[in-house]
Amino acid sequence: MKIALIAHDRQKPTIVKLATAYKPILAQHELFATGTTGQKIMEATGLPITRFKSGPLGGDQQIGALISENKMDIVIFLRDPLTAQPHEPDVNALIRLSDVYEVPLATNIGTAEVLLRGLNLGLIDFRNVVHDQASNSINL
């Protein structure tokens, strides 16, 4: 599975703790992240991560583009709901794309933990069906 890891500034310590706690699960998958978030997770865990630009500089949109091409399976985006974000339209677009393409999205630590545990149990295998359908439609 391809997993995007994103966190607003005040949530970066939390996503690093999450990645550290679930490193054995995350290590089995292909990881992507926005700039600083990815750097902090790599430094703390040693996990390989494909990094995009920071969120305000277009990283959220880069991940959104992968979602729109069905090339992202899970998004963990730990948001800071109490701080105004200058790139809020990009954040909303990413959330909307996750809904449109039925990509599981966690916006807080509780949901992120449930997603990762579910992933480990095989409960997100429906994403493989999405990939198979996309492949079949291309071959038609």
N, C-alpha and C positions, 0 to 999 in steps of 0.2 A: 504494500500500500504506500501511497505517496501522502505524506503528512506535512501540512504547513503549520509553523509555529510563529505566532505573532504576539507581541505584548506592548501595551502602552508603557511609558517610562516608569510609572509607579507600580506596574505589575511585573516588571522584568525580574526582580528577585523571586517572585512567586513562580514564574515560568521556569526559571533556573532550578528551583527546588523540585518542581514537577518533573522536569527532564532528568534530574539526578535520581529521583525516586523511581521513575519508570524507565530508566536507561536500558534494562534488559529487553523490554518490549520495544522501545523506540529503535534499538540497535538492529532489529529485524526488518526495518522498513526504510524507505527512502525519505530523507528529511529535507525540508525547505524552510527558510525563515527570512524575515526582513532583516536588514543590515545589523544593527546593534544587538537585537535579540539573538540572532544566530551566532554572533561573535561571543556573546556572554555564555550561551549554552555550550558552544564548542570548547571554550576555555574551562568550564566547570566539569564537563563530562567526557571530552575527547571524541564525542560523536561526530561523524562526518555530516556536514550540512551544506546544501547549496544555498548560498546567500544572495538575496536580491537587494535592491536599494532600500533605504529606510522608508518607513511608511509615508511620511510627509513628502518624500521625494519620488514617490511612485511605486514603492515596493508592494503596497496593498493592491495596486492596479496590476502589477506583474503577476501576483498570485491569482487575482481575479481572472486574468487572461487564461491561466492554466485551468481554472475551474470551468470557464466557458468552453474549453476544448475537452472537457472530461478527462483532464490529466492531473487532477488532484482528488484525493479520496476522503481526506479528513482535514478540517481546519480547526486549530486551537488558537483562538484569538482572545487573550486575556485583556479585556478592555478596562479602562478606568472611567466608570460612569459619572464620577464626580468632578472631572476636569474637562473643560471644553477643549476639543481637538481641532486644530486648524484644517485638518484634512478629513473632517467628519463626512463630507459627501463621498469620499473614497471608501470610508469605513462602511457606510450604509450600502454602497454599491456592492462591496464584497459580501456583506450579509445577504443582500438580495440575490446575488448570483449563487450563493450556497443554497438558498431556497429553490431557485429556478432549476438548478441541476441536481438537486437532492443530495448535496454533499453534507454529511454530518458536521455540525459547527458547534463548538463549545466557546462560550464567551466568559465563563467563570471557572474557577478551579474545581468546583464540585462536578460540573458537567464534563470538564476535561478528564477528570479522574474516571468517571463512568465510561466515557468513550474509550479511554485507553484500556480499561479492564475488559470492556466488551470486545474490543479489538483482539485482545489476547485470548478470549474465549471463542473467537470466530463469529461473533454476532454482527459483524459489519461485512460479511462476505457478499451481501447483496451488491456491493460495489463491483464485484467481479461480473455480475450479470449486466450491469451498466456498461462495463468495458466490452463485453461480448456483443451486446446490442449495437454499440457504436461501431465495432469492427464489421458486423454483418451489414449494417446500413451502408458502409463505405464500399463493400464488395458488390452491392447490388447494381 
